[in-house]
Amino acid sequence: MKVIQLHKNETQLIKRAIKNNREAQHVLFEMYAPKMLSVCRYYIKDLQHAESVMLDGFFKVFKNLSSFKDEGSFEGWMRKIMVRQSISFLRQQKKIEFSVEDMGVHDDYDNNINSNIEVSQIQELIDELPEGYKMVFVMYAIEGYKHHEISELLNISEGTSKSQLFKARKMLQEKIKNINKSSSYGAI
């Protein structure tokens, strides 16, 4: 049985890309651009801005490729760059605001909402969140950052991070409940 290599050896590609081999850089870009665009899109509502941020992120990836130490995944290393690039873009646009009132965090939200909502609808609901809520929600719930990491990256307290997450979840729950109610009424 002959094994067909579907992906070129990533380590070799990275080594060639470090030496400014444009072909290797192009292959890495083609391999990861869709995933990295979706990372940027989580944070940035407008697709064209998300694409621009992704391209800036890839510029940083290739510029700093020699600092990748092959510890952990290459994709994870790139994701961090894309997240930081997205945050930087939103800061430049002055679109990040964090609500500081009602810093009490309660775990009374319902994690068991049953819904038949499409993925695209969920992205739209996330896009409707205030930027501070959205950023913390995406970083915590989707990217897997811890509150102390979020607080460092966004220059906010851990309490603010937890509060923003709580409020984002609560707001999303309400929106999902409203969609479920309206779809239930439409089925009658």
N, C-alpha and C positions, 0 to 999 in steps of 0.2 A: 504494500500500500504506500502510495506516495503522498506526503504531507505537503499541501500547498500553503505557503506563507501568505496570509491575507494582509497583514500589516508589515511594513518594513520594520526592521529592528529599531525601536524608538531610541535606544541609547546611541546607536550609530548615527541616526538622524540628528540627534541633539549635538553630538560631537562635530558632525559636518556643518550644522547650522552655526555653531560657535565660531567656526572658521569662515563665516559669512558666505557659505555655499547657498546660493539663492534657490536652487532646486530643493535642497533639504528644508529650507525655511518654508518654501511653498507647500511641500508635502505636510509639514507640521501644521501649517495654517489650515490646509484643507481638512486635515484630520480633526482639528479641534475647534474650528470657527463656529460650527453650529452650536456646540455645547457652550462655548464662551459667549456667544450672542445671547443665548437663553439666560445665562447668568446676569449679563448686563440688562437684559430686558426685565428681569425681576425687579430691578431697582428703578429703571428709567422707562416711563410710559411710552414715550414717542420712539417708534422703531428706528427712525433715521438717526436720532441722537444716540440710541443704544448701539447702533452699528458704528457710529463715529467713535464712541467710547471704546468699543471692542477693538477697533483698529488702533487706537492710541494704546490700548492695553497690549496688543500684539507687538507694537513698536517697543514698549518697555520689556516685554518678554524677550525679544530678540536682542535688545540692548544689554540686558542683564542675564542672558542665558548662561554665561560662564559662572554665575553665582549659584546656579542650581547644582546642588551637591548629590543628586541621585539618592537622597534620603527621603523616603515617602514617594508619593506618585507625582509625576510631572504634571498631570492634569490638576491635581490639588494645588500645586505650586502656582500654576497659571490662574486657577480660580481666585486665589487670594489677590493676585495682581488685578484681575478684572473687578473684584469687589471693591478694592481700594480705588481703582480708577473711576468706578461708578460713584462712589462716595465723594471723591474729589470733584467730579463733574457737578453733582447736585449741590455741593458747597459753593462752587463757582456761580451756579445759577441762583444761589440763595434760596433754595427750595427746601432746605431741611429746617424744620421747626419742631421743637420738642415741648409738649405741654407739661408744665411743672405743677399744675394744680392737682389736688387729690392724689398724692403720692402713695396712698395706701393701696396695697396690692392684695386682692382677695382671689382665692381660687374657686370662685363659685360659677365659673363658666362651664358650659355643658360640652364636654368632648364627644358626646355621643349623638351628634346631629346626623340623622339619616337624610341623605339627599341624593338626587340623581342629577346633580349639576355637572355640566361638562367642564373639562379642564380650561377651555377658553373662557368660560364664564367665571371660573375661579380667578383666573388672571385678571379679568376685568374688575372683579370685586376687590382684589388686592390693589389694583391701580387706583381705585376710588378712595383708598385710605389716605389720610393725611400723610405727608412724606415721612415725618418722624415715626409714626406708627408703622408705616409700610417698611421702612428700612430696618427697624428692629425686628419686625415680624419675619421678614425674609432672611435676615442674618441668623436668627435663632431657629425658626421652624424649618427653613429650607436649606440653608447653608450649614447649620449645625454649630454655629458659634455659641460659646457660653457667655453669660451676662458680663463677666469680667473682661472678656475679649471685646465684646461690643462696646463696653464703656470706654475702653482704651482707644479703640478705633474711631469712635464718634466723639470722644472727649466729653462724655456725660457720666453721671454717677451710675452705679449698678442699680440703685433704686429707680432711677429714671428709666433705665433699660427695662426693668421688670414691669414698671408701670405702663410703659409704651406697649409692651407685648400684651399685657392684660387687656388694655383698652383696644388694641388692634383685634385681638381674638373676640372680644365682646362685640365689637362693631361688625366683624365678619359674621358672627353668629346671627346677629339681628338681620343682616342682609340675606343670609341663607334662609332663615325662617320666613322672611317676607317672600322670597322666591318660592319656597315650598308652599306657602299659603296660596299665593296667586296661581301656582300650577295645580293645586288641589281644587280650587274653585273653577279653574278652566276645565277640569275633568268631569265636573258634575253635569 
